[in-house]
Amino acid sequence: MSTLENRPNKAVLVIDVQNGVVAGNHERDAVVANINTAVGKARAAGVPVVWIQDTGGERAPGTEPWKIVPELDPRQDEPQVQKQWGDSFEETELESVLAGLKVGSLVVTGAQTDECVRSTLHGAIVRGYDALLVSDAHTTEDSTAYGAPAPDAVIAHTNLYWKYHEAPGRTAGIVTTADLSFDQG
């Protein structure tokens, strides 16, 4: 359980699923569809959805690369957090948004697996949050030209180590989109 006091709620984070981030990513369409399903499950259960957008490089606010992909539909009443660093908590309003929603447990989706998703997962755990990764709702680009493993291997490895990640008083783990549930029972 989270080490954050009086924070019993969950929230779904959708990290950087933007035109200028996920174009050409590994299994992009399937991952975006899974994120859409996770968002729908959250909304049906009254669980907040928080949209994270990277503003680096060509992703200046308001530009086409900055926009959330058209298959997803952020709602006006759902928080949108702008970031410049890999960890979605770093120099952003994410912590205050989550505190206002009394959130202590996060369900994480998005891109890039090996940068912003992993950084945010670790950032959450070190800040006292529980962090569950939706194993088939995150993706990354092909960085093999820079010495990285193939995208499917990056995703599989992230799922493997996050499945077994531990921290005192906090939980980590993975779940598939199909098995994701917000039932309290």
Secondary structure, 3 states (H helix, E strand, C coil): CCCCCCCCEEEEEEECCEHHHHCCCCCHHHHHHHHHHHHHHHHHCCCCEEEEEECCCCCCCCCCCCCECCCCCCCCCCCEEEECCCCCCCCCCHHHHHHHCCEEEEEEEEECHHHHHHHHHHHHHHCCCEEEEEEEEEECCCCHHHCCCCHHHHHHHHHHHHHCCEECCEEEEEECCCCCCCCCC
